[in-house]
């Protein structure tokens, strides 16, 4: 009975054990139950006499990015980088664009509603279409934001890349010549021919963004310069008047465009028209596209990746996608 009353013979309760001693014991047990692989030395634990506990407030300590010391790449950036790497292979005269708009369900005509809460790349978009259009209010808001950025980057104390602004008015005439669709672009004021090209679609990548008003589509096209067709022998199948504001910074051109397609006799028939000609009505759309103004730089970085040379391919992809995401998040 006396022994039971002796405090020296009592078993020490776990809650009386010092905190640092319990941590060492738990860690030691973990090392026994889950031994390290043979090629990695077992951890050397400090004894209670040498264990150092940093008493600085947590806010003053440097926090590692993660236990392995490096920040993992975002999955969405990696998916876009893989997409670009795959489809830029052996290409020349490439057009790379990111567009803001809405992913629409073909059955309902409404924006898609997927069971996700953040940006998601669509693996299967067969039941959707992308409408690269926005409201007039959204268009005006982006015009205001980009104009402000031009002013900010022109200040004497600004240390980043400046933004250059340009306003153009052009007309696109589309012709079908020997089964090939051509686009002839002319200056609206002077009538000067600026470009005669045909486009070949390479690939699209759609990104659904449920937390913003607008989704994203990335497109890769291959362009070929051709001779201007005989306009007397061929009638245009489509005409588009483009009023464009371009904001250029580094590799990028942010193109804010109002497009008007006048009435024309070809194309979809207007069922509400009374009497001939049953033309389609004029259509006005508002678009915001991010075009890669210098695709050759991206192609050169991709070539370095292919031969395992140091490169900036991932950084370019990250900045390209980052610009698109930043724009989408500012849409009203």
Secondary structure, DSSP 8 states (H G I E B T S, - for coil): -HHHH-GGGS---GGGS-HHHHHHHHHHHHHHHT---TTS-------TTT-----S-GGGS---SSTTSS----HHHHHHHHHHHHHTTT--SEEEEEEEEEEEETTTSSB---S-SS-EE-S--TTEEEE----HHHHHHHHHHHHHHHHHHTSTT--S---EEEEEEEEEEEEEETTEEEEEEEETTT--EEEEEEEEEEEEEEEE-TTSS-EEEEEEEEEEE-----TTT---SEEEEEEEEEEEETTEEEEEEEEEE--BSSSS--TT--SSS--B--EEEEEEEEEETTHHHHHHHHHHHHTT----HHHHHHHHHHHHHHHHHT--
